[in-house]
Amino acid sequence: MLKWILLAVVLVPLVVFGLAVRPVLARLPRLRRAALALQRRQEEAMTLAATAEVLQERAEVLQRQLATTQERLEVIKARRGG
């Protein structure tokens, strides 16, 4: 009788644990694919952020060039009396 009680005390939690773990194990391949997709998206986002930073720097350079050009144009107009 004691054997059956001990066997039940050991086996019942193992069965419950197995039933609880089974759905998680069944979802692991999908979770892995989702994690890989998220990693790819993160890499794409980092690449886009770097590209945006380069474009921002280029826009700042162009803005400075535009300001210089406008100043020169004003000087030329002032010399012509315009």
N, C-alpha and C positions, 0 to 999 in steps of 0.2 A: 504494500500500500504506500509506503514511504517513497518507493521508487517512482511510482506514478505521480505523486505530488511533486517531487523534485523534477521529474521529467516535464511536467506541465509548467512548473515555475520557470524552467529554462526554455522550453520550446515555444510557449505562448508569446513571450516578448520577442523572440527571434522571428516568429511568423509575423507579428505585428510590425516589427521593424522592416522586414522584407516587403510587406505590403505597402509601407510608407515610402520606401526607397524606390520601388519599382517605377512609379510615374516619373520620378526625377531622372532615373537612368534612361528611361525611354525618351526623354526630351533632350538629353545631352547632345546628340548630333545637331539638332536644330539650334540649340543654344550656342554650340561651337560655330556653326555657320553664321549666326547672328553676330557673334563676337568678332569673327573675321571681317564681316561686312562693316561693322563699326570701326574697326581698325583701318580699313581701307578709306572709309569716309574721313577719319581723323587725319590720315596722311594727305588726302585731297584738300582738306580744309587748311592744313599747314602750308601746303604748296600755294594755295590761293592767297593765304595771308601774306606769304613772302612776295608773291607777285603784286599784291595790292600795295605793299610797302615800297617796292621798287617804283610802281606807278606814281605813288604819292610823292616820292623824292623827285621823280621826273617832272611832275606837275609843279612842284615848288621851284625847280630850276627854270622851267618855262615861264612861271609867274615873274621871277626876277628878271628874266630876259625881256619880258613884255614891259615891265616897269622901266627898265633901262631904255628900251626903244621909245617908249612914250616920252621919257625925259629928253631924249635926243631930238625927237620930233618937235617938242615944245621949244627947244633951243633953236632949231632951224626956223620955225615959224617966227620966233622973236627976232631973229636976225633979218628976216625978210620984211618984218614990220607987220606981220599978220596977226 
